[in-house]
Amino acid sequence: MKVKFVKNKYQRELLIDCFRRDAFPNRVDYHQPFFVTFYEIIFIVRGEGEFKLDHEVITFQAGTVLLLPPNKWRQWCQTDADYHAIYLIFEEEFISNFFNDVLYLYRFHYFYNINSASYLQLSEEELPELIQTLTEIQQEIKQLQPDSSHLLRALLYYLLIRLNRVYQSQIGQEKSFYQEPIILRFRKLLEAHIHEKQRVREYADLLGISTSHLNKLLRIYFGKSTSEVIKDRLVLAIKRELLYTDKTIAEIGYDLGFSEPSNFNRFFKNMTQMPPHEYRLQQSK
């Protein structure tokens, strides 16, 4: 199921929204797998449960913040009766166009880190502080003014920075690629082209640099070679296809550029220690 952003919900185009969990329409069953076309940041106010993002299962509690980029499959696996959350959602253009920077949202550590968690845990002091900012956003949306988009953008910018600081401290990120344009461009290109481009040379050419220079940068900032980073992202793409489509193993392999099913099976098994059909069967259970 695909969920799109409703731009004219408030009788004028607005590319940001903030609401509580009980505001979801009853016709949508969010316990089934779905994906959205916008960014979501979900603040768990109380309660516990499990949330699945692609193949990553997140156990959440009060103070957990789910940091979700668009086009990833998600599913609410279980929630207790006391579960309550506040959703902050927005389209990429709401903030990137203002800064005239198409890479802006790639500067934050949490949205597109391949091997890092898609959530953080706020302290008892931090949670109410950020909920207050969310309340300001909700109030501004309810009483829109001609300059509301500027204030809402400023509040969103503030939240993104605050969350990025907490995230960095929790994952122990030593190297910051916040100001490294080549790394940011590489991350964006990898998300856009992983289905048809899996060679180091292809990304180096798109970036206009040598393969050795790209490899050096990725080892500095990710501790991995370019080939390793591409393979990690390719495995994630394969897992999405195995979990959320009805394609055969051979079809998935061909769609992702493998010339023979045997090559596809060998690659996936080398990366995950199990063949694709076993992974699909295990996850379906």
C-alpha positions as CSV (number, residue, x, y, z in Angstrom):
1,M,0.0,0.0,0.0
2,K,1.3,3.4,-1.0
3,V,0.5,6.5,1.1
4,K,0.9,10.0,-0.5
5,F,1.1,13.4,1.1
6,V,-2.1,15.4,1.1
7,K,-0.9,18.8,0.1
8,N,-4.2,20.7,0.3
9,K,-5.6,19.3,3.5
10,Y,-5.8,22.8,5.0
11,Q,-7.4,24.5,2.0
12,R,-4.0,25.8,0.8
13,E,-0.9,24.0,-0.3
14,L,1.2,23.0,2.8
15,L,4.0,20.5,2.6
16,I,4.2,19.8,6.4
17,D,1.8,18.3,8.9
18,C,1.8,17.3,12.5
19,F,-0.9,15.2,14.2
20,R,-1.5,12.5,16.8
21,R,-1.9,8.8,16.1
22,D,-5.7,8.8,16.6
23,A,-6.0,11.3,13.6
24,F,-5.3,8.5,11.1
25,P,-8.3,7.6,8.9
26,N,-10.0,4.4,10.0
27,R,-10.0,3.1,6.4
28,V,-6.3,2.6,6.5
29,D,-4.9,-0.5,8.2
30,Y,-1.4,0.4,9.3
31,H,-0.7,-3.0,10.7
32,Q,-0.2,-4.1,7.1
33,P,3.0,-3.3,5.2
34,F,2.9,0.1,3.5
35,F,5.3,2.8,2.3
36,V,5.0,6.6,2.1
37,T,6.3,9.2,-0.4
38,F,7.3,11.7,2.3
39,Y,9.5,12.0,5.4
40,E,8.1,10.8,8.8
41,I,9.4,11.5,12.3
42,I,7.3,9.7,14.9
43,F,7.6,10.6,18.5
44,I,6.4,7.8,20.9
45,V,4.8,9.6,23.8
46,R,3.8,6.5,25.8
47,G,3.3,2.8,25.3
48,E,5.5,0.1,23.9
49,G,5.5,-2.1,20.7
50,E,7.4,-3.1,17.6
51,F,7.8,-1.4,14.3
52,K,9.3,-2.8,11.2
53,L,11.2,-0.7,8.6
54,D,12.2,-2.8,5.7
55,H,13.9,-5.7,7.5
56,E,14.9,-3.7,10.6
57,V,12.6,-4.5,13.6
58,I,12.5,-1.6,16.2
59,T,11.3,-2.2,19.7
60,F,10.0,1.2,20.9
61,Q,8.9,2.8,24.2
62,A,8.1,6.2,25.5
63,G,10.8,8.6,24.2
64,T,11.7,6.6,21.1
65,V,11.8,8.7,17.9
66,L,11.4,6.8,14.6
67,L,13.4,8.6,11.8
68,L,11.9,7.4,8.5
69,P,12.8,8.5,5.0
70,P,10.4,8.0,2.1
71,N,9.9,4.8,0.1
72,K,10.9,2.3,2.7
73,W,8.4,-0.4,3.6
74,R,7.1,-0.1,7.2
75,Q,4.7,-1.9,9.4
76,W,3.3,-1.6,12.9
77,C,3.9,-5.1,14.2
78,Q,2.4,-4.6,17.6
79,T,1.4,-1.8,20.0
80,D,0.0,-2.0,23.5
81,A,-3.4,-0.4,24.5
82,D,-1.7,2.6,26.0
83,Y,0.3,3.4,22.8
84,H,0.3,7.1,21.8
85,A,2.5,8.9,19.3
86,I,2.9,12.3,17.5
87,Y,3.7,12.3,13.8
88,L,5.7,15.0,12.0
89,I,5.6,14.5,8.3
90,F,6.9,16.7,5.4
91,E,7.8,16.7,1.7
92,E,11.5,17.0,0.8
93,E,10.9,20.2,-1.2
94,F,9.4,22.0,1.8
95,I,12.9,22.4,3.3
96,S,15.4,21.7,0.5
97,N,14.0,24.3,-1.9
98,F,14.2,27.0,0.8
99,F,17.9,26.3,1.4
100,N,18.4,25.9,-2.4
101,D,20.2,22.6,-1.5
102,V,18.9,19.3,-3.0
103,L,21.3,17.5,-0.6
104,Y,20.1,19.2,2.5
105,L,18.2,16.2,4.1
106,Y,21.2,13.9,3.3
107,R,23.3,16.0,5.7
108,F,21.6,14.4,8.7
109,H,23.1,11.2,10.0
110,Y,19.8,9.4,10.5
111,F,17.8,9.3,7.3
112,Y,20.1,7.4,4.9
113,N,22.7,5.7,7.1
114,I,22.8,2.1,5.7
115,N,24.2,0.4,8.7
116,S,22.9,2.6,11.6
117,A,19.6,2.4,13.4
118,S,16.6,4.3,12.2
119,Y,15.6,5.6,15.6
120,L,16.9,7.3,18.7
121,Q,15.9,7.4,22.4
122,L,15.2,10.8,24.0
123,S,15.8,11.3,27.7
124,E,13.0,12.2,30.2
125,E,14.1,15.8,29.9
126,E,14.5,15.9,26.1
127,L,11.1,14.4,25.2
128,P,8.9,17.1,26.8
129,E,11.1,19.9,25.3
130,L,10.6,18.6,21.8
131,I,6.9,17.8,22.3
132,Q,6.6,21.5,23.1
133,T,8.0,22.3,19.7
134,L,5.6,19.8,18.1
135,T,2.8,21.6,19.8
136,E,3.9,24.9,18.4
137,I,3.9,23.4,14.9
138,Q,0.3,22.0,15.4
139,Q,-0.9,25.3,16.7
140,E,0.6,27.2,13.8
141,I,-1.0,24.8,11.3
142,K,-4.4,25.2,12.9
143,Q,-4.2,29.0,12.5
144,L,-2.3,29.5,9.3
145,Q,-1.0,33.0,8.5
146,P,0.6,34.3,5.2
147,D,4.1,33.8,6.8
148,S,3.3,30.4,8.5
149,S,5.4,28.4,6.1
150,H,8.5,30.3,7.2
151,L,7.8,29.8,10.9
152,L,7.0,26.1,10.3
153,R,10.2,25.6,8.3
154,A,12.2,27.2,11.1
155,L,10.6,24.9,13.7
156,L,11.3,21.9,11.5
157,Y,14.9,23.0,11.0
158,Y,15.3,23.3,14.8
159,L,13.9,19.8,15.4
160,L,16.1,18.2,12.7
161,I,19.2,19.8,14.3
162,R,18.3,18.7,17.8
163,L,17.6,15.2,16.7
164,N,20.8,15.0,14.7
165,R,22.8,15.9,17.8
166,V,21.2,13.3,19.9
167,Y,21.6,10.7,17.2
168,Q,25.3,11.5,16.7
169,S,25.9,11.1,20.5
170,Q,24.0,7.8,20.7
171,I,25.6,6.0,17.7
172,G,29.1,7.4,18.4
173,Q,29.6,9.0,15.0
174,E,33.1,10.3,15.0
175,K,33.5,11.5,11.4
176,S,30.9,14.1,10.3
177,F,30.1,14.2,6.6
178,Y,27.7,17.1,7.2
179,Q,29.9,19.4,5.1
180,E,31.4,16.9,2.6
181,P,29.5,17.5,-0.7
182,I,30.9,14.4,-2.5
183,I,29.7,12.1,0.3
184,L,26.3,13.7,0.3
185,R,26.0,13.5,-3.5
186,F,27.1,9.8,-3.4
187,R,24.4,9.0,-0.8
188,K,21.7,10.6,-3.0
189,L,22.9,8.9,-6.1
190,L,23.1,5.5,-4.4
191,E,19.4,5.8,-3.3
192,A,18.3,6.9,-6.8
193,H,20.3,4.4,-8.9
194,I,21.0,1.2,-6.9
195,H,18.6,-0.9,-9.0
196,E,20.6,-0.3,-12.2
197,K,24.1,0.8,-11.1
198,Q,26.2,-1.4,-8.8
199,R,29.7,-0.6,-10.0
200,V,32.2,1.7,-8.3
201,R,33.2,3.3,-11.7
202,E,29.6,4.3,-12.5
203,Y,29.3,6.3,-9.3
204,A,32.7,7.8,-9.6
205,D,31.8,8.9,-13.2
206,L,28.5,10.5,-12.0
207,L,30.5,12.4,-9.3
208,G,33.2,13.4,-11.7
209,I,36.0,12.0,-9.6
210,S,38.4,9.0,-9.7
211,T,37.4,5.7,-8.1
212,S,40.5,5.9,-5.8
213,H,39.4,9.3,-4.5
214,L,35.8,8.1,-3.8
215,N,37.1,5.0,-2.1
216,K,39.4,7.1,0.1
217,L,36.5,9.4,1.2
218,L,34.2,6.5,2.0
219,R,36.9,4.7,4.1
220,I,37.3,8.0,6.0
221,Y,33.6,8.6,6.7
222,F,32.1,5.1,6.7
223,G,35.1,2.8,7.4
224,K,34.3,0.8,4.3
225,S,35.3,0.7,0.6
226,T,33.0,2.0,-2.1
227,S,32.3,-1.5,-3.2
228,E,31.3,-2.6,0.3
229,V,28.9,0.4,0.7
230,I,27.3,-0.4,-2.7
231,K,26.9,-4.1,-1.8
232,D,25.3,-3.2,1.6
233,R,22.8,-1.0,-0.2
234,L,22.1,-3.6,-2.9
235,V,21.4,-6.2,-0.2
236,L,18.8,-3.9,1.3
237,A,17.2,-3.4,-2.1
238,I,17.0,-7.2,-2.6
239,K,15.5,-7.7,0.9
240,R,12.8,-5.2,0.1
241,E,11.9,-7.1,-3.1
242,L,11.9,-10.5,-1.3
243,L,9.7,-9.3,1.5
244,Y,7.2,-7.0,-0.2
245,T,6.8,-8.2,-3.8
246,D,5.5,-11.4,-5.4
247,K,8.4,-11.6,-7.9
248,T,10.2,-14.9,-8.3
249,I,13.8,-15.1,-7.2
250,A,14.9,-15.1,-10.8
251,E,12.8,-12.0,-11.6
252,I,14.3,-10.1,-8.7
253,G,17.8,-11.1,-9.8
254,Y,17.3,-10.0,-13.4
255,D,15.6,-6.7,-12.4
256,L,18.7,-5.9,-10.3
257,G,21.2,-6.6,-13.1
258,F,22.3,-10.1,-12.4
259,S,22.8,-12.1,-15.6
260,E,22.1,-15.5,-14.1
261,P,20.0,-16.6,-11.1
262,S,23.0,-18.6,-9.8
263,N,25.1,-15.4,-9.6
264,F,22.2,-13.6,-7.8
265,N,21.9,-16.5,-5.3
266,R,25.6,-16.7,-4.7
267,F,25.9,-12.9,-4.1
268,F,23.0,-12.9,-1.6
269,K,24.2,-15.9,0.3
270,N,27.7,-14.5,0.5
271,M,26.3,-11.3,2.0
272,T,23.7,-12.8,4.4
273,Q,24.8,-16.4,4.9
274,M,21.5,-17.7,3.5
275,P,20.1,-18.1,0.0
276,P,17.3,-15.7,-1.0
277,H,14.5,-18.3,-0.9
278,E,15.4,-19.2,2.7
279,Y,15.4,-15.6,3.7
280,R,12.0,-15.0,2.2
281,L,10.6,-18.1,3.9
282,Q,12.1,-17.2,7.2
283,Q,10.8,-13.7,7.2
284,S,7.3,-14.8,6.0
285,K,7.0,-16.9,9.2
